[in-house]
């Protein structure tokens, strides 16, 4: 835009606001432009020692007329300026660089000081243009400077956003943004705002100095140290650490400053219970876990308290990193408690099987979950003492004791059965045939070595899925509890016989059942060609049409899944048996979903056998001292021997095929209780084939998909304290989960915060997960402590709202779930720092 046009435009804007405008041509270079200027309704006058007369004219003679007063040269000193009062009451037109910037930004002369003070900012058109886009007509000088700070830091024009960006830069070891703030002379403003926003004061302010004070004061607020910053600083820290964008920076600085602040030494003298709500340093989680591990091992804490503490720590910033340790401690407490409550007594083989499937299996499940999480944490040393204790309790007080007691009834049994519990060889007739009688198709998933307790966890996972229902029953596996016999027994059969050779294979009605092809033959023979066997891996490779074709062509589909046994049966990988169990659960849920997507509505899940697993190396006493003897040893494993003319031995139990419900004359010997036979080159911690409850009680899951949704979320209430008045800078509230989470009553995730009537957040905000499964109401309470920001002062004497909000499914938008009103009544004494 030519200079003349720019001058005209700027003056026109000034005359919109002022009747009289002064123009000092300091460099005496724009007289011609003044002479040429013609503004409608504006009279031009030159100032040249005629100030008194002009003053009389513009104020007395023509009080309505607009005047442009031009002086060639700089503005006189204030004492010599006869028109100073008029000038101060009206406008001034400047033609220097500052005036040009003001004109370009369409800002009035009242912002001259702002632009003049921060000339470094405006020397780059990119910054100037960015500011122009952000400016509003009602912006104050403070707001304009805040917008300039935002542009320098690449953030929103809010102090918290500016500081987050500066802290991120600090964490990355860079200083471009803070240096730019200095070059733009905005540093004084920055530290003024840091004092106003967070109470930060320093003789030598700096972003690193602020960061150290931030961690120091916020840690002190949760403990008992000296606090220099305000509650707003704590709200800022919580927001910063929970920010997806800046959490890396938070973690870096938290790690750096924990040493400077001596956090480790301070934590050493504290009780972990007073730290449960704090998470500003990784060391806090390490301290809590370390003390919790010791307390659970020493049994000085209740199972309920451990559960509450672990749930509360889920809110910790570092929970993802330490999740396996928290889970392991929780499972250890549950296991120890459950074992203390268990009465490992029975009066018959049947009662043993039934009590195992109702109660005792849980001990195997808790031991598995504990061991799995310890392994996944990678913290063997930290967990060493507790692991040793759990291993001793599991092996000696549970596994061996239960094995010995059950063995007494195994020894006394003339036939291998536990009526009314169904035996495995009745599987097809009892569970599959009823579907066929109603002309319904059925899919059977057989997971190798998925013992009963894993089946119970699968039951829970399936029930948690919307529209899926499932039931679990126990069945008694065949003896010996090994793959070939278990797989054969699950097929349609009239007779089962162990082959009279060294292969260990099993014949179904005279036909080999080894391998998928042979199992398909058995199914087709029983189902007029409408049955098929397939490996899970092959099934998962099929597309939807392929799945539907397969289901259409068959009345019965057997799908074989083999991860647990495949992992546990190998010496080099048996230690990963529990990881394999966890993967198996995920894979079977996917299998079930793929089947239902292909219109399968009736699904059965079962196993060929269970297993015993002890995580630590076995002792000499765990092996049978005898070497098996007989006329012919056909097949031997860690937990059973097949042969003929086998010699009786005190530590072994011998069965004939007839006693086991098998055809043929092969004999079976099984080491008693949990003992193993010696066998070169095979694993000894993961074993099966014997008659312990863990090996012979197998799950049968019946799964069905419904047409209607059957999942709800748990209800949560806000428990108001004795008062509905907020009188201090904090508010502690108890949130109560109305009932335990079950398979069909699922967890609820809520965001909690305190808001004004107009919707402004005036506290920190929490994301809370309500997933407590306890029947004890006290253990379903969650205490949340809100810290109010400075904005809350503006709501003094007004009602504010504690609001619980829930996300709209699949979106980032929230809707109100529940709310409760409070009255803010803060004393004037709360304005004082001490």
Buried (B, 14 or more C-beta within 10 A) or exposed (E): EEEEEBBBEBBEBBBEEBBBBBBBBBEEEBEEBBEEBEBEEBEBBBBEEEBEEBBEBBEEEEEEEBBBBBBBEEBBEEEEBBBBEBBEEBBBBBBEEBBBBBBBBEBBBEBBEBBBBBEBBBEEEEBBEBBEEBBEEEBEEEBBBBBBBBBBBBBBBBBBBBBBBBBBBBBEEEBEBBEBBBEBBBBEBBBEBBEBBBBBEEEEBEBBEBBBBBBBBBBBBBEEEEBBBBBBBBBBBBBBBBBEEBBEBBBBBBEBBBEEBEBEEBBEEBEBEEBBBBBBBBBBBBBBBBBBBBBBBEEEBEBBBBBBBBBBBEBBBBBEBBBBBBBBBBBBBBBBBBBEEBEBEBEEBBBBBBBBBEBBBBBBBBBBBBBBBBBBBEBEEBBEBBBEBBBEBBBEBBBBBBBBBBBBBBEEBEEBBBEEBBBBBBBBEBBBBEBBEEEEBBBBBBBBBBBBBBBBBBBEBBBBBEEBBBEBBBBBBBBBBBBBBBBBBBBBBEEBBBBBEEBBBBBBBEBBBBEBEBBBBBBBBBBEEBBBBBEBEEBBEBEEEEBBEBBEEBBBBBBBBBBBBEBBBBEEBBBBBBBBBBBBBEBBBEBBBBBBEBEBBBBBBBBBBBBBBBBBEBEEEBBBEBEBBBEEBBBBBBBBBBBEEBEEBEBBBBBEBEBBBBBBEBBBBBBBBBBBBBBEEBBBBBBBBBBBBBBBBBBBBBBBBEEEEBBEBBBBEBEEEEEEEBEEBBBEBEBBBEEBBEBBBBBBEBBBBBBBEEEBBBBBBBEBEBBBBBEEEEBBBBEBEBBBBBBBBEBBEEEBBBBBBBBEEEEEEBEEBBEBEBBBEBEEEEEEEE
